[in-house]
Amino acid sequence: MTRDNLFGRSLFQPTISINHLNQLSQSLGSLSSNALSLVAIALSGQCAAILGLCFVMTTSIARDYLQLIDSIGQRLDIPPVKSIHIAPFETDPRKNSKFGAMVLGDGTTGITYTGLDDALLDLQEPSRTRDLPGQSPVAVAQLYAGESGWQRSLGMAAINAISQVVFKQSGYALPAMHKTVQQLALTKGDHIGMVGYFPPLVEQVRADGIRLTVLELDERWLQDGDDFAVTLEPARLSECNKVLCTGTVLVNQTVDSALQHCRGAAQIMIVGPTVGCLPDPLFDRGLTMLGGTRVVDTEKFLALWAAQEKWRDATKRYALSGGTGYPGIEALMSTLATRRER
C-alpha cells in the first residue's frame, strides 16, 4: 500500500474498504484490542487514515511509544484535540518558527518540532490539520508511525500532550531542571558528545576546556581538532562519557541509532521543548535523564509563540531520571486511578 493510496491529497479519507481494514488489522497485531476498536470506530468517522499509518510503522521507538499511548488510552479518558498551532512558512528560514503545538480540551499542551524534513512547509496544507480538532489524541498519535516529517511532528505533539495529561492527572510533581550545562556536571577529563550543533552550548562547554565531539549533518560545521570535533560519523559518540541530544532525535526517530553508539557513556540526556513525553521507553534504552518542558499557562504560551517571543514565563522546564525519583508509568497510572476513586 503506497502513501498516495492511503492519503491521496488529504490526511483524511471519507471511507475505508474491508480490504484496507484487514491490512490494518494485520499491521496492528502488536497493539491491543482497543486499538483495533479505534479502527472500527474510524469507519464511521474521519480518522481512518490516521490509524492506517500503523501499516508503515518501521522504527522500534515508534512501536514502543504507540503501544504505551494505546495502553494509556484504554485506562484513561483523554480530552479530545481542541486546536493545532502551526507557524506560517517564511521564505527566509531564519524567520521560521520551528515549533508547533497541540492543545487538548482541558488546555493541556503538547509541543512539537516542525523544522525537519519539510514538516513546516507540508503543514501549511490546511487539509492536514483542519479535521484534527475533536479527534482523540490517541488516534492522532498514530501519525508518529508515518513516513513523512509532518506526520511524525503531529504524532509527537499528540504523544507529548497525552504524556502531560498523565503527569497532570496523577498529581506528579515534575522536578525543576537546572541549566543544561549544569545538568551535565562537567569535570576535567570529561569528553562530551552532542547530537546536533547548538552554538550556545558549544561555547559554554569549550569555555570550560572540556573535550567536545558534535554529531552534525550540516557539512559546513565540520572540523576536527584535539579538543573539538564536528563530525558526520555517529560512531565517534562511543568515545564520549557524557552525551547530550535534543528532541529532534525523537521527531525523526534516529534515537535508537544514536544511542547504540553511547553504550559506554555514564550520562545520556535528551532535552528540549519537544521532549514532553513519558520517559519510560527511553529509560529502557539506557537514557539517564530527560529534560522536558510543560506549558503552565496555555493562553500566554500561545500569545508568546505567535509573536515568536521566548516562552519562559508560560512554561516550566523539568528533569526526570530513574535515579532521582521518577516512579514509572505504572506507578503514575496507579496513583491516578486512586485519585479518581476518591
Order of alpha helices (4+ residues) and beta strands (2+ residues): alpha-alpha-alpha-alpha-alpha-beta-beta-beta-alpha-alpha-alpha-alpha-beta-alpha-beta-beta-beta-beta-alpha-alpha-beta-alpha-beta-alpha-beta-alpha
